[in-house]
Amino acid sequence: MWDYSEKVREHFFNPRNSGPLENANGIGDVGSIKCGDALRLMLKVQPETGIIEDAHFQTFGCGSAIASSSALTEIIKGKTVDEALLVSNQDIADYLDGLPPEKMHCSVMGREALQAAVANYRGEAWSDEHEEGDLVCKCFAIDAVMIEQTIRGNGLKTMQDVTNYTKAGGGCSACHEKIEDILIAVNGRLYSNEAKANPSLKSTPAPSASPVKPKLTNYQRIRKIEDTLEAIRPMLQRDHGDVALVEVDGKKIYVALSGACQGCSMEAATLAGVQQKLIEALGELVQVLPVGAMANH
């Protein structure tokens, strides 16, 4: 569903440094299986020099998560822990010749795992637990600090950017207002800092808000969903699969996968790809679910 680089495919089908690492003295665990992504990064650091002699990973996630984890281990081997901490999520994506925007959160997860592993090696406390009031996205357990740091570090501007890089806001949408507030606060500060450094910017009017798209009627919305699925079907049919709309229940869109897509090991990735196409077409965040999930609601 996404345009992956050859290097992403290479690291997915032939990941480097996958599996347990004996005598690891730095271990970082991030994410959770219930949220769809989990990563363990293991380091073997030479105590006298602080050089990372070896790095392995174990991950539960999509092909991009595997490729990003594989790339990260290759990047940091031979670096000191201080040098490794300078590696950004963008460095991981660049090493792979780019990641689809919808998969940038995989590189962000790798960056977090590295911070956790180095903290563990140094005997420091590191936790992705959240104090009451700090948690913004309950669906994916993403806090305000992570969202703010990711916005600032990657120059994010939109809600969709934040979802692509952190997954925050990609579930029930209850956190969208809080994420918008963080976007405005961070980008407002960034603009203010640029203006101080370059006085000519102070006379530049702030960009006007983009016009709000008229809300679709229920009929128009369902037709848009059907048209989007029709555009996707030929790609699936080429691989002997298919997809059909079953039910629309607010933000939840239930579909039936058939042929080679049904029960395939990449079923979750296919549903995620369909979901992204529908988000783009509808201009709203929706959740695409297999028809079997209807029994649980």
C-alpha positions in Angstrom: 0.0 0.0 0.0 3.0 2.3 0.5 5.9 3.1 -1.6 8.9 1.5 0.3 12.5 2.1 -0.7 14.6 -0.8 -1.8 16.6 -0.4 1.4 13.5 -0.7 3.6 12.6 -3.9 1.8 16.1 -5.2 2.2 16.1 -4.6 5.9 12.7 -6.1 6.3 13.3 -9.3 4.4 16.9 -9.6 5.7 17.1 -7.8 9.0 20.4 -7.3 10.6 21.1 -8.1 14.3 17.7 -9.6 15.0 17.3 -11.8 18.1 18.6 -11.9 21.7 22.0 -10.6 22.5 24.1 -12.5 25.1 25.7 -10.5 27.8 23.9 -7.3 26.9 24.5 -4.6 29.5 22.0 -2.1 28.2 18.4 -3.0 27.4 15.5 -0.7 26.4 11.9 -1.7 26.0 9.3 0.6 24.5 5.8 0.3 23.1 3.4 -2.5 23.9 1.9 -5.3 21.9 -1.7 -4.2 22.6 -0.9 -0.9 20.9 0.5 -2.7 17.8 4.2 -1.9 18.2 6.8 -3.1 20.7 10.6 -3.0 20.5 13.4 -4.3 22.7 16.9 -2.9 21.9 19.9 -4.6 23.5 23.4 -3.1 23.7 26.8 -4.6 24.5 28.8 -1.6 25.6 32.6 -1.7 26.4 32.7 -0.2 29.9 36.2 1.3 29.6 35.6 3.1 26.3 31.8 3.4 26.2 31.8 2.1 22.7 28.8 0.0 21.6 30.4 -3.2 20.4 27.2 -4.9 19.4 23.4 -4.2 19.2 20.5 -6.5 18.6 16.7 -6.0 18.5 13.5 -7.9 18.9 10.3 -6.3 17.7 6.6 -6.9 17.3 5.3 -4.7 14.5 5.1 -4.0 10.8 7.8 -4.2 8.1 8.8 -0.6 8.7 9.3 -1.3 12.5 11.6 -4.3 11.6 13.5 -2.3 9.0 13.9 0.8 11.3 15.1 -1.4 14.2 17.6 -3.2 11.9 18.9 0.1 10.5 19.3 1.6 14.1 21.5 -1.3 15.2 23.7 -0.9 12.2 24.0 2.9 12.7 25.0 2.8 16.4 27.5 -0.1 16.4 31.0 1.3 16.8 29.7 4.6 18.3 30.1 5.6 21.9 26.9 5.8 23.8 27.1 9.7 23.7 27.5 9.6 20.0 24.6 7.1 19.7 22.3 9.4 21.6 22.8 12.1 18.9 21.2 9.8 16.3 17.7 11.1 15.5 14.7 9.4 14.1 15.3 11.3 10.9 18.8 9.7 10.7 17.1 6.3 10.8 14.7 7.2 8.0 17.5 8.7 5.9 19.6 5.5 6.4 16.7 3.6 4.8 16.4 6.1 2.0 13.2 7.4 3.5 10.1 6.0 5.1 6.4 6.6 4.1 5.0 9.5 6.3 2.5 7.1 7.8 5.4 4.9 9.1 7.7 7.6 10.6 6.5 6.6 14.1 8.6 3.4 13.6 11.8 5.5 13.5 10.6 7.5 16.5 10.1 4.3 18.5 13.6 3.2 17.6 15.0 6.5 19.0 13.0 6.0 22.2 14.3 2.5 22.6 17.9 3.8 22.2 17.4 6.3 25.0 15.9 3.6 27.2 18.8 1.2 26.5 21.5 3.8 27.3 19.7 4.8 30.5 19.6 1.2 31.5 23.3 0.8 30.8 24.1 3.9 32.9 21.9 2.7 35.8 19.6 5.6 35.3 15.8 5.6 35.6 14.0 5.8 32.3 10.3 5.2 31.9 7.5 5.8 29.4 5.0 5.8 32.2 2.9 8.9 32.5 1.9 11.0 35.4 -1.8 11.9 35.8 -2.6 14.7 33.4 0.4 14.2 31.1 -1.2 11.5 29.0 -2.7 12.9 25.8 -3.5 9.9 23.6 -4.9 7.1 25.8 -5.3 4.7 22.8 -1.5 4.6 22.2 -0.3 5.9 25.5 1.5 8.9 24.1 2.2 11.8 26.4 2.5 15.6 25.9 6.2 15.6 26.3 6.8 13.1 23.5 4.4 14.9 21.2 6.0 18.3 21.9 9.5 16.9 21.3 8.6 15.1 18.1 6.9 18.2 16.7 9.9 20.4 17.5 12.5 17.8 16.4 10.8 17.1 13.0 9.1 20.5 12.2 5.6 19.0 12.3 2.7 21.3 11.3 -0.5 19.3 11.2 -2.5 16.7 13.1 -1.8 14.1 10.5 1.9 14.8 10.8 1.7 14.0 14.6 -0.3 10.8 14.0 2.2 9.7 11.4 5.2 10.3 13.7 3.7 9.2 17.0 0.4 7.4 16.3 -1.2 9.8 18.7 -4.7 10.7 17.5 -4.9 7.7 15.3 -7.5 5.9 17.4 -10.7 7.3 18.9 -9.9 11.0 18.1 -10.7 12.2 21.6 -7.3 13.7 22.0 -7.3 15.8 18.8 -8.1 19.1 20.6 -5.1 18.6 23.0 -2.8 17.8 20.1 -3.9 20.9 18.2 -3.2 23.0 21.3 0.4 21.5 21.5 0.9 22.2 17.8 -0.2 25.8 18.2 2.0 26.3 21.3 5.1 24.7 19.8 4.9 26.3 16.4 4.0 29.6 18.0 7.2 29.5 20.0 9.2 28.4 17.0 7.9 31.3 15.0 8.6 33.7 17.9 12.2 32.5 18.2 12.8 32.8 14.4 11.4 36.4 14.6 13.8 37.3 17.4 16.7 36.0 15.3 15.5 37.7 12.1 13.6 40.9 12.8 12.3 41.0 9.2 10.0 38.1 10.0 8.1 40.2 12.4 6.5 42.1 9.6 5.5 38.9 7.8 1.8 38.2 8.4 1.0 34.8 9.9 -0.3 32.4 7.3 -4.1 32.4 7.0 -5.9 29.3 8.0 -6.8 26.9 5.2 -10.5 27.0 4.2 -12.6 24.5 6.1 -14.0 21.8 3.8 -17.8 21.5 3.8 -18.9 18.5 5.9 -20.0 15.5 3.8 -23.6 14.3 4.2 -24.0 10.6 5.2 -24.7 9.7 1.6 -21.7 11.5 0.3 -19.5 10.1 3.0 -20.5 6.5 2.2 -20.1 7.1 -1.6 -16.6 8.5 -0.9 -15.7 5.4 1.1 -17.1 3.1 -1.6 -15.2 5.0 -4.4 -11.9 4.9 -2.4 -12.3 1.1 -1.9 -13.0 0.7 -5.6 -9.7 2.5 -6.4 -7.8 0.2 -4.0 -9.4 -3.1 -5.1 -7.3 -3.5 -8.4 -4.1 -3.4 -6.3 -5.3 -6.2 -4.0 -6.8 -8.2 -6.9 -3.4 -8.3 -8.6 -2.2 -10.2 -5.5 -5.4 -12.4 -5.6 -7.1 -10.6 -2.8 -10.1 -8.2 -2.5 -11.9 -5.9 -0.1 -15.5 -5.0 0.3 -17.4 -2.5 2.5 -19.7 -4.1 5.1 -20.8 -1.4 7.5 -20.1 2.2 8.5 -20.6 3.1 12.2 -19.5 6.6 12.8 -15.7 6.6 12.8 -15.5 2.8 12.5 -15.5 1.4 9.0 -15.9 -2.4 8.7 -14.6 -4.2 5.7 -14.4 -7.8 4.5 -11.1 -9.1 3.1 -11.3 -12.1 0.8 -9.0 -14.3 -1.3 -5.3 -14.1 -0.5 -5.9 -11.1 1.8 -8.0 -13.1 4.2 -5.9 -14.6 7.0 -2.7 -13.4 5.4 0.2 -12.6 7.7 0.1 -9.0 6.3 -3.6 -8.6 6.9 -3.0 -5.9 9.6 -0.7 -4.0 7.2 -3.4 -4.2 4.5 -6.1 -2.8 6.8 -3.7 0.0 7.9 -3.1 0.9 4.3 -6.8 0.9 3.5 -7.4 3.1 6.6 -4.8 5.6 5.5 -6.3 5.9 2.0 -9.8 6.5 3.6 -8.4 9.1 6.0 -6.9 11.0 3.1 -10.1 10.7 1.0 -12.5 11.7 3.8 -10.3 14.3 5.5 -11.0 12.8 8.9 -9.5 10.2 11.1 -11.3 6.9 10.9 -10.7 3.3 12.0 -10.8 0.4 9.5 -11.7 -2.9 11.1 -12.3 -6.4 9.8 -15.9 -7.6 9.7 -15.2 -10.1 12.5 -14.6 -7.2 14.9 -18.3 -6.3 14.7 -19.1 -9.1 17.1 -17.2 -7.3 19.8 -19.1 -4.1 19.5 
